[in-house]
Amino acid sequence: MVPGYAPRRTLLQARAGYNRLQLQQNPKLARSLLPQTAYLEEKAVNQTIAIIGAGPAGSMLALILADHKKKVVLYDHRAPWEKPCGGMLGPDTIHEHPELENYPYSINLCNGIVCISPRKDRKLVHAEKAIPVISRIELNRYLLEMAKTSGAIFIQKKVLEFSHHNRLWGIKTDDGSYEADIIVGADGVNSIVRKATIGKFPKEHLSLTCGYFLEGLPKNQYIMKFLDLEGYIWVFSRADHTLSLIHISEPTRPVGISRMPSSA
């Protein structure tokens, strides 16, 4: 093994057409590639990563990358922001993410959900583990500030379009243009990054939703109501003392609701 030669095929080696065995059998060739390999590795470290969307997912990724000394730029014209269908986390989310160890905001714990059938039958389904419920905007604000503190740059502008030239991405916002080596789409179902790279989501993969914030109702409400149509309604108490009411239906059967059914 040549000192300093990592046992993997680097980008440079792949482009030059050499495999690991050839380099091991030809130390002189391997040594000649080391300076160029080091240059490529240094270039990779200095790459700019643009994350489009600074919600919880984009902000968490920016935080992790910035903690690993990567150059990260976050783009989002409205973050942090709230939405009704945000706030219920996976049971192990807090435990498995050390970034949330010192989360300063309130957390509700859901221990079960009341399921209501179209015939109004009720069944309490107990959670195997308590489900944390938080305010989405508080989670978003916390992760975004953590990312900025770790060195991520936040550009609060709307991304309008992309271009790709000489291995760089051009990013046009409503007030200027920027460049990045890598772009990441964390901008939701209507992702402009997805549209610019692999295309929109097929309609059959989408659902229609509408949501409301409810105030002045009893706490600890976790309800899922199934309807006599495509879709269901669910309600959950959030840590910011509001309830979220969400209606979800299939794209072929759009349904609007103006109030929560009294039977729920």
Secondary structure by P-SEA (a helix, b strand, c coil): ccccccccccaaaaaacccaaaaaacaaaaaaaaaaaaaaaaaaaabbbbbccccaaaaaaaaaaaaaccbbbbbbccccccccccccccccccccccccccccbbbbbbcbbbbbccccbbbbbbbccbbbbccaaaaaaaaaaaaaaabbbbbccccccccccccbbbbbcccccccccbbbbcccccccccccccccccccccccbbbbbbcccccbbbbbbbcccccbbbbbbccccbbbbbbbbcccbbbbbccccccc
